[in-house]
Amino acid sequence: MAVVSGHRLQSLVDESVFLGLGSAVAERGYLGRAARGELTATLVRYADSARRLGATEVTFLGTEPIRRAADAATIVRDVVTASEAPLHVVSHEEEALLTLIGVTEGMPVTQETLVVDIGGGSSEFCVVDASHRPRAVGLRLGSARLTDAFVRHDPATATELAAMRRAAIEVVRDAPDANPGDIVAVGGTASNLIKVLPAAMLDRTLTRERIAEIQSILASEPAAVAAERHLINPLRARILPAGGAIMDAILERYGAPSIRVSEAGIREGAVLAVEHGGRSWRDQLPDLAHGWRD
């Protein structure tokens, strides 16, 4: 929850909870009554907190798990009825553009830039430069999806890690062609990977060498130990090696030396898009992604 002051966001409450929605949908194709109830209760609590802080509008976004869920319409109905706030189930492209807006904060892009958000069930890639329409692609490659497909041990074995890396490389071949001068990663996967390595945490940068070191650390300890040692959600700790495999595949795909990890992302982008685009913000996303600040 945040307010916009000029072009800057001032965070009022920054809270997250890991519900494992991607894994639930991957396992059975839908959330089901219990998971829908947990999600709805969480969003109602967020809406109540926002309104107590003076929010006049509350906007919720549904991403990959909701897009894929067979009970998506029921999820939207339950959330809207209980919270009295809209739940927008955004497309892959909309998700990527919102993430880009969050990273740039409305500043015009001066060099070809790739913004990547690795989620549990999918990864969003958005390429933008100074003169062309932004290109956004969503790939069915996520840390939970990859873990569910290949990992049976805790910690993951060398064989399982290698299998995830091969799968990530194969899928990332379908990422947009680009020669980015800057690669920016956002979201929980990136921000939790750098927690494992103090040097990465200091400059918020991942290189292939650092990713290899992080993977080695995670391979040496069960998820519960990693969670406590590195201050990571236990469910997140289990799927983090898959996130490292995807990050490494991205660096290989683009021949880039490093990935910069941004604190901003889709949440910040959504706040800015609603603020500057009004009720028609979804129609204006491509224009907003190019920036509006001088």
MIDREN-331024 format. One line per 8 residues: their letters; for each residue y, z, x of N, C-alpha, C. Coordinates in Angstrom, 2 decimals. Layout:
<mikes>
a) Y:Z:X:Y:Z:X:Y:Z:X | ...
</mikes>
This chain:
<mikes>
mavvsghr) -1.18:0.00:0.84:0.00:0.00:0.00:1.24:0.00:0.88 | 2.19:-0.87:0.56:3.34:-1.04:1.44:4.54:-1.50:0.64 | 5.72:-1.33:1.23:6.94:-1.90:0.69:7.46:-2.92:1.70 | 8.18:-3.93:1.19:8.75:-4.96:2.05:10.21:-4.65:2.28 | 10.58:-4.49:3.56:11.97:-4.25:3.93:12.42:-5.41:4.79 | 13.23:-6.29:4.20:13.56:-7.53:4.88:12.32:-8.39:4.94 | 11.84:-8.64:6.15:10.60:-9.38:6.32:9.48:-8.49:6.84 | 9.73:-7.21:6.95:8.79:-6.29:7.53:8.09:-5.48:6.46
lqslvdes) 6.83:-5.16:6.73:6.09:-4.28:5.83:6.18:-2.84:6.34 | 6.47:-1.95:5.43:6.41:-0.53:5.75:5.22:0.06:5.01 | 4.22:0.45:5.76:3.00:0.97:5.16:3.25:2.35:4.56 | 2.81:2.54:3.33:2.91:3.84:2.67:1.57:4.57:2.71 | 0.50:3.82:2.43:-0.86:4.37:2.50:-1.76:3.30:3.08 | -2.53:3.63:4.09:-3.47:2.69:4.70:-4.86:3.31:4.62 | -5.65:2.83:3.69:-6.96:3.42:3.45:-7.98:2.32:3.21 | -9.18:2.53:3.68:-10.24:1.57:3.43:-11.55:2.31:3.22
vflglgsa) -12.46:1.66:2.56:-13.80:2.21:2.34:-14.79:1.06:2.46 | -15.90:1.32:3.11:-16.92:0.29:3.31:-17.98:0.46:2.22 | -18.04:-0.51:1.28:-18.95:-0.41:0.14:-20.21:-1.25:0.30 | -20.27:-2.07:1.33:-21.47:-2.89:1.53:-21.69:-3.93:0.45 | -20.61:-4.49:-0.08:-20.74:-5.46:-1.17:-21.45:-6.73:-0.71 | -21.14:-7.18:0.50:-21.76:-8.40:1.00:-23.27:-8.30:1.09 | -23.75:-7.17:1.60:-25.20:-6.98:1.73:-25.86:-6.89:0.36 | -25.18:-6.25:-0.59:-25.74:-6.12:-1.93:-25.91:-7.49:-2.58
vaergylg) -24.89:-8.33:-2.46:-24.96:-9.67:-3.06:-25.98:-10.53:-2.33 | -26.05:-10.40:-1.00:-27.02:-11.18:-0.24:-28.45:-10.81:-0.63 | -28.67:-9.54:-0.93:-30.02:-9.06:-1.25:-30.50:-9.50:-2.62 | -29.59:-9.41:-3.63:-30.06:-9.67:-5.00:-29.24:-10.69:-5.76 | -28.13:-11.17:-5.18:-27.35:-12.21:-5.83:-26.27:-11.69:-6.75 | -26.20:-10.41:-6.96:-25.19:-9.81:-7.84:-24.96:-8.37:-7.40 | -23.88:-7.74:-7.90:-23.63:-6.34:-7.55:-24.48:-5.40:-8.38 | -24.50:-5.60:-9.69:-25.22:-4.67:-10.55:-24.34:-3.53:-11.02
raargelt) -24.83:-2.82:-12.01:-24.02:-1.81:-12.69:-23.52:-0.72:-11.74 | -24.41:-0.17:-10.90:-24.01:0.95:-10.04:-22.95:0.52:-9.03 | -23.17:-0.61:-8.36:-22.20:-1.07:-7.36:-20.89:-1.47:-8.02 | -20.97:-2.09:-9.21:-19.73:-2.43:-9.93:-18.96:-1.16:-10.27 | -19.67:-0.13:-10.68:-19.00:1.12:-11.01:-18.31:1.75:-9.81 | -18.99:1.71:-8.65:-18.39:2.28:-7.44:-17.16:1.49:-7.03 | -17.26:0.16:-7.09:-16.10:-0.68:-6.75:-14.95:-0.42:-7.71 | -15.23:-0.41:-8.99:-14.18:-0.21:-10.00:-13.50:1.14:-9.81
atlvryad) -14.29:2.19:-9.59:-13.71:3.52:-9.41:-12.81:3.56:-8.19 | -13.22:2.89:-7.12:-12.41:2.84:-5.90:-11.07:2.15:-6.16 | -11.11:1.02:-6.87:-9.87:0.28:-7.13:-8.97:1.01:-8.12 | -9.55:1.70:-9.07:-8.74:2.52:-9.99:-8.01:3.60:-9.20 | -8.71:4.21:-8.25:-8.07:5.24:-7.43:-6.93:4.65:-6.61 | -7.13:3.45:-6.05:-6.06:2.79:-5.31:-4.86:2.48:-6.21 | -5.14:1.97:-7.40:-4.06:1.62:-8.33:-3.27:2.87:-8.73 | -3.97:3.95:-9.00:-3.29:5.20:-9.38:-2.41:5.70:-8.24
sarrlgat) -2.92:5.63:-7.01:-2.13:6.07:-5.85:-0.87:5.22:-5.69 | -1.03:3.89:-5.86:0.12:2.99:-5.72:1.18:3.29:-6.76 | 0.77:3.52:-7.98:1.73:3.79:-9.05:2.41:5.13:-8.86 | 1.70:6.10:-8.34:2.35:7.39:-8.06:3.43:7.25:-7.00 | 3.26:6.26:-6.12:4.25:6.02:-5.08:5.36:5.07:-5.52 | 5.32:4.67:-6.79:6.41:3.86:-7.33:6.14:2.38:-7.45 | 4.90:1.94:-7.22:4.59:0.51:-7.32:4.77:0.02:-8.75 | 5.47:-1.09:-8.90:5.64:-1.69:-10.22:4.59:-2.76:-10.50
evtflgte) 4.01:-3.32:-9.42:2.94:-4.30:-9.56:1.82:-3.97:-8.59 | 0.59:-4.07:-9.06:-0.59:-3.86:-8.23:-1.41:-5.14:-8.28 | -1.82:-5.63:-7.12:-2.60:-6.86:-7.04:-3.86:-6.60:-6.23 | -5.02:-6.94:-6.80:-6.29:-6.84:-6.09:-6.81:-8.23:-5.77 | -7.47:-8.36:-4.62:-8.07:-9.63:-4.22:-9.58:-9.46:-4.10 | -10.30:-10.45:-4.60:-11.75:-10.51:-4.40:-12.07:-11.63:-3.45 | -12.89:-11.35:-2.42:-13.20:-12.36:-1.42:-14.69:-12.75:-1.50 | -15.30:-13.05:-0.37:-16.61:-13.69:-0.36:-17.68:-13.02:-1.21
pirraada) -17.89:-11.70:-1.14:-18.95:-11.12:-1.97:-18.73:-11.37:-3.46 | -17.50:-11.26:-3.91:-17.21:-11.47:-5.33:-17.35:-12.94:-5.69 | -16.93:-13.83:-4.77:-17.10:-15.27:-5.03:-18.56:-15.61:-5.27 | -19.46:-14.97:-4.53:-20.87:-15.32:-4.60:-21.64:-14.56:-5.68 | -21.09:-13.46:-6.16:-21.83:-12.60:-7.08:-22.04:-13.27:-8.43 | -23.26:-13.22:-8.93:-23.56:-13.80:-10.25:-22.84:-13.06:-11.36 | -22.49:-11.79:-11.13:-21.78:-11.02:-12.14:-20.29:-10.92:-11.84 | -19.73:-11.95:-11.18:-18.31:-11.93:-10.81:-17.40:-11.75:-12.02
ativrdvv) -17.70:-12.46:-13.11:-16.85:-12.35:-14.30:-16.85:-10.92:-14.84 | -18.01:-10.27:-14.80:-18.09:-8.88:-15.26:-17.33:-7.96:-14.34 | -17.41:-8.22:-13.03:-16.65:-7.42:-12.06:-15.16:-7.50:-12.36 | -14.66:-8.72:-12.55:-13.23:-8.90:-12.84:-12.85:-8.19:-14.13 | -13.67:-8.35:-15.16:-13.37:-7.70:-16.44:-13.33:-6.19:-16.29 | -14.32:-5.61:-15.61:-14.38:-4.16:-15.46:-13.16:-3.63:-14.70 | -12.78:-4.32:-13.62:-11.66:-3.86:-12.80:-10.35:-3.98:-13.57 | -10.13:-5.11:-14.22:-8.88:-5.31:-14.96:-8.76:-4.30:-16.10
taseaplh) -9.86:-4.07:-16.81:-9.82:-3.12:-17.94:-9.55:-1.70:-17.47 | -10.21:-1.30:-16.39:-10.09:0.09:-15.94:-8.79:0.36:-15.18 | -8.33:-0.62:-14.40:-7.16:-0.39:-13.54:-5.86:-0.90:-14.13 | -5.97:-1.78:-15.14:-4.80:-2.46:-15.71:-4.02:-3.22:-14.64 | -4.76:-3.82:-13.71:-4.17:-4.64:-12.64:-5.04:-5.88:-12.47 | -4.44:-7.02:-12.13:-5.22:-8.25:-11.97:-6.09:-8.21:-10.71 | -7.26:-8.82:-10.82:-8.14:-9.03:-9.68:-8.27:-10.53:-9.48 | -7.64:-11.05:-8.42:-7.68:-12.47:-8.12:-8.86:-12.76:-7.19
vvsheeea) -9.82:-13.54:-7.65:-10.92:-13.96:-6.79:-10.45:-15.22:-6.06 | -10.11:-15.07:-4.79:-9.47:-16.16:-4.05:-10.52:-17.05:-3.39 | -10.15:-18.29:-3.15:-11.02:-19.25:-2.49:-11.03:-18.99:-0.99 | -11.97:-19.65:-0.27:-11.99:-19.56:1.18:-10.62:-19.93:1.75 | -10.04:-21.04:1.27:-8.76:-21.51:1.80:-7.66:-20.51:1.52 | -7.60:-19.98:0.31:-6.56:-19.01:-0.02:-6.69:-17.76:0.84 | -7.92:-17.33:1.06:-8.14:-16.15:1.90:-7.62:-16.38:3.32 | -7.93:-17.55:3.86:-7.48:-17.85:5.22:-5.96:-17.94:5.30
lltligvt) -5.33:-18.57:4.31:-3.87:-18.70:4.33:-3.19:-17.35:4.18 | -3.73:-16.49:3.35:-3.17:-15.14:3.21:-3.26:-14.37:4.53 | -4.38:-14.53:5.21:-4.55:-13.87:6.51:-3.52:-14.38:7.50 | -3.30:-15.68:7.53:-2.31:-16.27:8.43:-0.92:-15.72:8.13 | -0.57:-15.62:6.86:0.73:-15.08:6.47:0.88:-13.65:6.95 | -0.19:-12.87:6.84:-0.15:-11.49:7.31:0.09:-11.39:8.80 | -0.51:-12.29:9.56:-0.37:-12.27:11.02:1.03:-12.71:11.45 | 1.55:-13.76:10.84:2.84:-14.31:11.28:4.04:-13.60:10.67
egmpvtqe) 3.84:-12.89:9.57:4.93:-12.20:8.87:6.07:-13.14:8.51 | 5.73:-14.40:8.21:6.75:-15.35:7.79:7.45:-16.08:8.91 | 7.09:-15.78:10.15:7.70:-16.49:11.28:7.09:-17.88:11.40 | 7.91:-18.91:11.65:7.36:-20.25:11.84:6.42:-20.30:13.05 | 5.35:-21.07:12.92:4.39:-21.23:14.02:4.90:-22.31:14.96 | 4.96:-22.01:16.27:5.50:-22.95:17.24:4.42:-23.62:18.09 | 3.20:-23.13:18.04:2.09:-23.75:18.76:0.86:-23.73:17.88 | -0.09:-24.60:18.19:-1.31:-24.61:17.37:-1.99:-23.25:17.49
tlvvdigg) -2.23:-22.65:16.33:-2.75:-21.29:16.27:-3.97:-21.25:15.36 | -4.99:-20.54:15.81:-6.19:-20.32:15.00:-6.27:-18.85:14.64 | -6.36:-18.57:13.35:-6.53:-17.21:12.87:-7.91:-17.10:12.25 | -8.66:-16.09:12.66:-10.04:-15.92:12.22:-10.23:-14.53:11.64 | -10.87:-14.49:10.48:-11.23:-13.22:9.85:-12.74:-13.21:9.65 | -13.45:-12.40:10.41:-14.90:-12.29:10.29:-15.22:-11.18:9.31 | -15.78:-11.54:8.18:-16.15:-10.57:7.18:-17.64:-10.26:7.23 | -18.10:-9.60:6.19:-19.51:-9.28:6.13:-20.36:-10.47:5.75
gssefcvv) -19.86:-11.27:4.80:-20.64:-12.40:4.33:-20.14:-13.75:4.76 | -18.88:-13.83:5.19:-18.30:-15.12:5.58:-17.22:-14.89:6.62 | -16.81:-16.01:7.23:-15.70:-15.98:8.18:-14.70:-17.05:7.76 | -13.43:-16.69:7.79:-12.36:-17.60:7.40:-11.62:-18.07:8.65 | -11.47:-19.38:8.78:-10.76:-19.99:9.90:-9.54:-20.72:9.34 | -8.38:-20.49:9.94:-7.18:-21.19:9.53:-6.44:-21.68:10.77 | -6.20:-23.00:10.81:-5.48:-23.62:11.91:-4.12:-24.09:11.40 | -3.08:-23.75:12.12:-1.74:-24.17:11.71:-0.95:-24.56:12.95
dashrpra) -0.06:-25.55:12.79:0.88:-25.88:13.85:2.24:-26.11:13.20 | 3.18:-26.61:13.98:4.56:-26.70:13.50:4.77:-27.82:12.50 | 3.91:-28.83:12.45:4.23:-30.03:11.68:3.20:-30.46:10.64 | 2.00:-29.88:10.63:0.97:-30.34:9.72:0.62:-29.27:8.69 | 0.02:-29.72:7.60:-0.44:-28.79:6.58:-1.51:-27.88:7.18 | -1.47:-26.59:6.91:-2.51:-25.70:7.44:-3.90:-26.15:6.99 | -4.86:-26.00:7.89:-6.25:-26.34:7.58:-7.06:-25.05:7.54 | -7.76:-24.84:6.45:-8.52:-23.61:6.29:-9.96:-23.94:5.91
vglrlgsa) -10.88:-23.26:6.55:-12.31:-23.46:6.31:-12.98:-22.11:6.24 | -13.85:-21.95:5.27:-14.68:-20.75:5.18:-16.11:-21.09:5.54 | -16.69:-20.32:6.45:-18.08:-20.54:6.87:-18.94:-19.38:6.38 | -20.14:-19.70:5.96:-21.06:-18.65:5.48:-21.71:-17.99:6.70 | -20.88:-17.29:7.41:-21.28:-16.59:8.63:-20.52:-15.28:8.68 | -21.23:-14.18:8.53:-20.59:-12.87:8.55:-21.48:-11.86:9.26 | -20.89:-10.73:9.61:-21.63:-9.75:10.39:-22.78:-9.12:9.60 | -22.56:-8.86:8.30:-23.66:-8.31:7.50:-24.72:-9.37:7.23
rltdafvr) -24.30:-10.59:6.94:-25.24:-11.68:6.67:-26.14:-11.93:7.89 | -25.52:-11.97:9.08:-26.28:-12.23:10.31:-27.24:-11.07:10.61 | -26.76:-9.85:10.43:-27.61:-8.68:10.67:-28.81:-8.68:9.73 | -28.57:-8.92:8.44:-29.66:-8.91:7.47:-30.71:-9.98:7.79 | -30.26:-11.09:8.38:-31.18:-12.20:8.66:-32.05:-11.95:9.89 | -31.53:-11.20:10.88:-32.23:-11.16:12.16:-32.59:-9.77:12.68 | -31.95:-8.72:12.21:-32.11:-7.41:12.85:-33.07:-6.52:12.05 | -34.05:-5.99:12.74:-35.02:-5.07:12.14:-35.10:-3.75:12.90
hdpatate) -34.36:-3.61:13.98:-34.42:-2.41:14.81:-33.03:-1.80:14.96 | -33.01:-0.53:15.35:-31.76:0.19:15.58:-31.88:0.97:16.89 | -31.19:0.54:17.92:-30.27:-0.61:17.98:-31.02:-1.94:18.01 | -30.27:-3.01:17.78:-30.86:-4.34:17.81:-31.46:-4.62:19.19 | -32.60:-5.30:19.20:-33.25:-5.64:20.46:-32.57:-6.84:21.11 | -32.91:-7.07:22.37:-32.36:-8.22:23.08:-32.74:-9.52:22.38 | -33.97:-9.58:21.86:-34.41:-10.78:21.15:-33.59:-11.00:19.88 | -33.31:-9.91:19.15:-32.52:-10.02:17.93:-31.08:-10.41:18.24
laamrraa) -30.52:-9.85:19.29:-29.16:-10.21:19.69:-29.07:-11.68:20.07 | -30.08:-12.16:20.79:-30.08:-13.57:21.19:-30.21:-14.48:19.98 | -31.01:-14.08:19.00:-31.18:-14.89:17.79:-29.87:-14.95:17.01 | -29.15:-13.84:16.93:-27.86:-13.85:16.22:-26.85:-14.73:16.95 | -26.87:-14.68:18.26:-25.93:-15.50:19.02:-26.21:-16.97:18.80 | -27.48:-17.36:18.82:-27.83:-18.77:18.60:-27.41:-19.23:17.21 | -27.64:-18.39:16.21:-27.26:-18.74:14.83:-25.75:-18.86:14.70 | -25.02:-17.94:15.34:-23.56:-17.98:15.27:-23.02:-19.26:15.91
ievvrdap) -23.56:-19.62:17.07:-23.12:-20.84:17.75:-23.35:-22.06:16.86 | -24.49:-22.10:16.19:-24.82:-23.23:15.34:-23.84:-23.35:14.18 | -23.52:-22.26:13.51:-22.64:-22.32:12.35:-21.19:-22.58:12.77 | -20.76:-21.99:13.88:-19.36:-22.14:14.32:-19.06:-23.58:14.72 | -20.08:-24.39:14.94:-19.83:-25.81:15.20:-19.10:-26.48:14.04 | -19.23:-25.92:12.84:-18.56:-26.48:11.67:-17.15:-25.94:11.47 | -16.68:-25.11:12.39:-15.30:-24.62:12.32:-14.34:-25.77:12.57 | -13.09:-25.65:12.14:-12.13:-26.75:12.30:-11.95:-27.17:13.75
danpgdiv) -11.86:-28.47:13.98:-11.52:-28.96:15.32:-10.08:-28.57:15.64 | -9.88:-28.04:16.81:-8.53:-27.61:17.19:-8.49:-27.37:18.69 | -7.27:-27.31:19.21:-7.04:-26.92:20.60:-6.01:-25.80:20.60 | -6.38:-24.65:20.08:-5.39:-23.59:19.85:-4.85:-22.98:21.13 | -3.53:-22.81:21.15:-2.91:-22.09:22.24:-3.02:-20.60:22.05 | -3.36:-20.19:20.83:-3.48:-18.76:20.52:-4.58:-18.61:19.47 | -5.53:-17.72:19.72:-6.56:-17.36:18.73:-6.34:-15.90:18.37 | -6.20:-15.65:17.09:-5.95:-14.30:16.60:-7.08:-13.90:15.66
avggtasn) -7.68:-12.75:15.92:-8.73:-12.22:15.04:-8.18:-11.04:14.26 | -8.56:-10.98:12.99:-8.10:-9.89:12.13:-9.32:-9.28:11.43 | -9.10:-8.15:10.79:-10.15:-7.56:9.98:-10.97:-6.51:10.70 | -11.91:-5.93:9.95:-12.68:-4.80:10.45:-13.58:-5.10:11.62 | -14.15:-6.29:11.67:-15.03:-6.62:12.78:-14.28:-6.57:14.10 | -13.16:-7.27:14.17:-12.38:-7.31:15.41:-11.82:-5.94:15.78 | -11.25:-5.25:14.80:-10.60:-3.97:15.11:-11.60:-2.90:15.51 | -12.84:-3.00:15.04:-13.86:-2.03:15.43:-14.53:-2.40:16.75
likvlpaa) -14.65:-3.69:17.05:-15.20:-4.08:18.35:-14.37:-3.52:19.50 | -13.04:-3.58:19.39:-12.22:-3.12:20.51:-12.27:-1.59:20.66 | -12.70:-0.88:19.61:-12.83:0.58:19.72:-13.91:0.98:20.71 | -14.86:0.08:20.94:-16.00:0.41:21.80:-15.61:0.40:23.27 | -14.57:-0.35:23.62:-14.19:-0.52:25.02:-12.72:-0.13:25.20 | -12.43:0.96:25.93:-11.04:1.42:26.07:-10.08:0.35:26.57 | -10.52:-0.49:27.52:-9.61:-1.52:28.05:-9.21:-2.51:26.97 | -10.15:-2.86:26.09:-9.85:-3.78:24.99:-8.94:-3.11:23.97
mldrtltr) -9.13:-1.83:23.77:-8.29:-1.10:22.82:-6.84:-1.04:23.31 | -6.66:-0.95:24.61:-5.31:-0.82:25.15:-4.48:-2.08:24.94 | -5.06:-3.25:25.21:-4.27:-4.48:25.05:-4.70:-5.33:23.86 | -5.64:-4.82:23.05:-6.11:-5.48:21.83:-6.51:-6.93:22.11 | -7.30:-7.10:23.16:-7.74:-8.42:23.57:-9.23:-8.42:23.86 | -9.91:-9.47:23.41:-11.33:-9.64:23.67:-11.54:-10.90:24.51 | -12.28:-10.75:25.59:-12.74:-11.88:26.39:-14.26:-11.93:26.29 | -14.86:-13.00:26.79:-16.32:-13.09:26.75:-16.94:-11.98:27.62
eriaeiqs) -16.29:-11.65:28.72:-16.82:-10.58:29.58:-16.77:-9.25:28.86 | -15.67:-9.00:28.16:-15.56:-7.74:27.43:-16.55:-7.68:26.27 | -16.74:-8.80:25.59:-17.70:-8.82:24.49:-19.10:-8.53:25.01 | -19.46:-9.10:26.16:-20.77:-8.84:26.75:-20.93:-7.35:27.08 | -19.86:-6.73:27.57:-19.92:-5.30:27.88:-20.06:-4.47:26.60 | -19.33:-4.86:25.57:-19.43:-4.16:24.28:-20.84:-4.29:23.71 | -21.41:-5.49:23.78:-22.76:-5.71:23.27:-23.77:-4.86:24.03 | -23.58:-4.72:25.32:-24.47:-3.91:26.13:-24.40:-2.44:25.73
ilasepaa) -23.19:-1.97:25.46:-23.03:-0.58:25.02:-23.71:-0.36:23.67 | -23.46:-1.26:22.73:-24.04:-1.12:21.39:-25.56:-1.23:21.42 | -26.09:-2.01:22.36:-27.55:-2.16:22.46:-28.22:-0.93:23.04 | -27.42:-0.01:23.57:-27.98:1.17:24.23:-28.01:2.41:23.34 | -27.48:2.30:22.12:-27.38:3.48:21.27:-27.57:3.13:19.81 | -28.28:3.98:19.05:-28.44:3.74:17.61:-27.09:3.73:16.90 | -27.06:3.14:15.73:-25.80:2.99:14.99:-25.14:4.34:14.72 | -25.93:5.35:14.41:-25.35:6.67:14.11:-24.64:7.24:15.32
vaaerhli) -25.22:7.04:16.50:-24.58:7.52:17.73:-23.32:6.72:18.01 | -23.41:5.40:17.86:-22.24:4.55:18.09:-21.11:4.91:17.14 | -21.46:5.19:15.89:-20.44:5.54:14.89:-19.68:6.79:15.30 | -20.43:7.81:15.73:-19.79:9.07:16.11:-19.02:8.94:17.41 | -19.57:8.23:18.36:-18.95:8.12:19.69:-17.68:7.29:19.66 | -17.69:6.22:18.86:-16.56:5.29:18.89:-15.69:5.38:17.63 | -15.96:6.35:16.77:-15.19:6.57:15.55:-15.23:5.34:14.65 | -16.45:4.88:14.37:-16.69:3.70:13.53:-17.50:4.13:12.32
nplraril) -17.23:3.54:11.17:-18.03:3.80:9.98:-19.50:3.50:10.30 | -20.43:4.39:9.93:-21.85:4.17:10.28:-22.40:2.85:9.78 | -22.02:2.41:8.58:-22.49:1.12:8.08:-21.90:-0.02:8.91 | -20.67:0.13:9.32:-20.03:-0.87:10.15:-20.68:-0.93:11.54 | -21.06:0.23:12.07:-21.66:0.27:13.40:-22.94:-0.55:13.45 | -23.71:-0.52:12.39:-24.98:-1.25:12.37:-24.78:-2.76:12.48 | -23.71:-3.29:11.89:-23.51:-4.74:11.86:-22.54:-5.22:12.94 | -22.04:-4.30:13.75:-21.03:-4.68:14.75:-21.58:-5.62:15.83
paggaimd) -22.83:-5.46:16.29:-23.34:-6.43:17.28:-23.30:-7.88:16.75 | -23.55:-8.06:15.47:-23.44:-9.41:14.90:-22.01:-9.91:14.98 | -21.05:-9.03:14.75:-19.65:-9.43:14.89:-19.33:-9.84:16.31 | -19.89:-9.13:17.29:-19.69:-9.52:18.68:-20.27:-10.90:18.98 | -21.44:-11.18:18.40:-22.06:-12.49:18.59:-21.19:-13.61:18.02 | -20.56:-13.36:16.88:-19.70:-14.37:16.26:-18.44:-14.57:17.09 | -17.85:-13.48:17.57:-16.66:-13.59:18.41:-16.95:-14.40:19.67 | -18.08:-14.13:20.28:-18.45:-14.87:21.49:-18.64:-16.35:21.19
aileryga) -19.25:-16.65:20.05:-19.45:-18.05:19.66:-18.12:-18.77:19.45 | -17.14:-18.06:18.92:-15.82:-18.66:18.70:-15.16:-19.00:20.03 | -15.22:-18.07:20.99:-14.64:-18.35:22.30:-15.33:-19.53:22.96 | -16.65:-19.61:22.83:-17.36:-20.75:23.41:-16.99:-22.05:22.71 | -16.88:-22.01:21.38:-16.58:-23.21:20.59:-15.25:-23.84:21.01 | -14.25:-22.99:21.27:-12.91:-23.50:21.56:-12.57:-23.48:23.05 | -13.49:-23.03:23.88:-13.23:-22.98:25.31:-12.02:-22.13:25.65 | -11.82:-21.07:24.89:-10.63:-20.23:25.04:-10.93:-19.03:25.94
psirvsea) -9.92:-18.54:26.65:-10.14:-17.39:27.53:-10.21:-16.06:26.80 | -9.53:-15.97:25.66:-9.45:-14.67:25.00:-9.09:-14.82:23.53 | -9.32:-13.74:22.81:-8.92:-13.61:21.41:-8.03:-12.38:21.28 | -6.91:-12.56:20.66:-6.00:-11.44:20.42:-6.34:-10.80:19.07 | -6.41:-9.48:19.04:-6.78:-8.76:17.83:-5.52:-8.22:17.16 | -5.28:-8.64:15.94:-4.08:-8.22:15.20:-4.41:-7.11:14.22 | -3.48:-6.18:14.08:-3.64:-5.13:13.09:-3.40:-5.66:11.68 | -2.60:-6.72:11.57:-2.28:-7.28:10.26:-3.38:-8.24:9.81
giregavl) -3.42:-8.52:8.51:-4.45:-9.42:8.00:-4.19:-9.79:6.56 | -5.26:-9.92:5.79:-5.14:-10.42:4.43:-4.36:-9.46:3.54 | -4.48:-8.15:3.76:-3.74:-7.21:2.91:-2.24:-7.40:3.08 | -1.81:-7.46:4.34:-0.38:-7.67:4.60:0.08:-9.03:4.08 | -0.78:-10.05:4.26:-0.44:-11.37:3.75:-0.29:-11.40:2.25 | -1.14:-10.66:1.54:-1.05:-10.62:0.08:0.25:-9.97:-0.38 | 0.63:-8.87:0.28:1.88:-8.20:-0.08:3.07:-9.15:0.12 | 3.10:-9.83:1.27:4.20:-10.74:1.57:4.19:-11.95:0.63
avehggrs) 3.01:-12.48:0.32:2.92:-13.65:-0.57:3.42:-13.31:-1.97 | 3.02:-12.17:-2.48:3.47:-11.76:-3.82:4.97:-11.50:-3.82 | 5.47:-10.88:-2.74:6.89:-10.57:-2.64:7.74:-11.84:-2.60 | 7.30:-12.84:-1.81:8.12:-14.04:-1.62:7.75:-15.18:-2.56 | 6.56:-15.14:-3.13:6.13:-16.21:-4.03:6.16:-15.86:-5.50 | 6.34:-14.58:-5.81:6.37:-14.17:-7.21:5.03:-14.39:-7.89 | 5.07:-14.58:-9.20:3.83:-14.72:-9.97:3.09:-16.01:-9.65 | 3.76:-16.98:-9.07:3.11:-18.25:-8.71:2.72:-18.28:-7.23
wrdqlpdl) 2.48:-17.13:-6.63:2.24:-17.05:-5.19:1.04:-17.89:-4.75 | 0.04:-18.03:-5.60:-1.15:-18.78:-5.18:-0.83:-20.26:-5.00 | 0.06:-20.79:-5.83:0.45:-22.20:-5.71:1.30:-22.46:-4.46 | 1.93:-21.42:-3.94:2.86:-21.60:-2.83:2.27:-21.27:-1.45 | 1.00:-20.93:-1.40:0.42:-20.45:-0.15:0.56:-21.44:1.02 | 0.29:-22.75:0.85:0.45:-23.64:2.01:1.85:-23.64:2.59 | 2.86:-23.62:1.72:4.25:-23.58:2.20:4.57:-22.24:2.86 | 4.12:-21.15:2.25:4.38:-19.84:2.83:3.71:-19.69:4.19
ahgwrd) 2.55:-20.33:4.36:1.82:-20.20:5.63:2.59:-20.82:6.79 | 3.47:-21.79:6.53:4.28:-22.37:7.59:5.44:-21.48:7.99 | 5.71:-20.46:7.20:6.80:-19.54:7.51:8.05:-19.84:6.72 | 8.85:-18.84:6.53:10.09:-18.99:5.77:11.28:-18.33:6.49 | 11.02:-17.73:7.62:12.09:-17.05:8.36:12.71:-18.01:9.36 | 14.00:-17.82:9.60:14.71:-18.62:10.59:14.42:-18.10:12.00
</mikes>
